[in-house]
Amino acid sequence: MRDYCKKAGVEYKGTHGFRHTHAVLLLESGTSIKFVSKRLGHKTLKTTVDIYLDITEKIEEDELNEFASYTKRKSNVALKAFEIEAF
């Protein structure tokens, strides 16, 4: 693994680092924490939540910000359409 990282120009973080990165990427892609927990072989969901809760909260915050941006864009479009129809 170290050789592959060196060839790729990636710092070797150990197998646990790759495992953690895999879990984070799964969560960022929208995979459920329950699936991630099973994939990592955790005996309980609590283990996964305790380790990755901060990440899932960040993802949730990002999603809420994206939703707020989306609704703002939609309301601007609706207002423009209303203004056009009013004239």
Buried (B, 14 or more C-beta within 10 A) or exposed (E): EEEEEEEEEEEBEEEEEBBBEEBBEBBEEEEEBEEBBEBBEBEEEEEBBEBBEEBBEEBEEEEEEEEEEEEEEEEEEEEEEEEEEEE
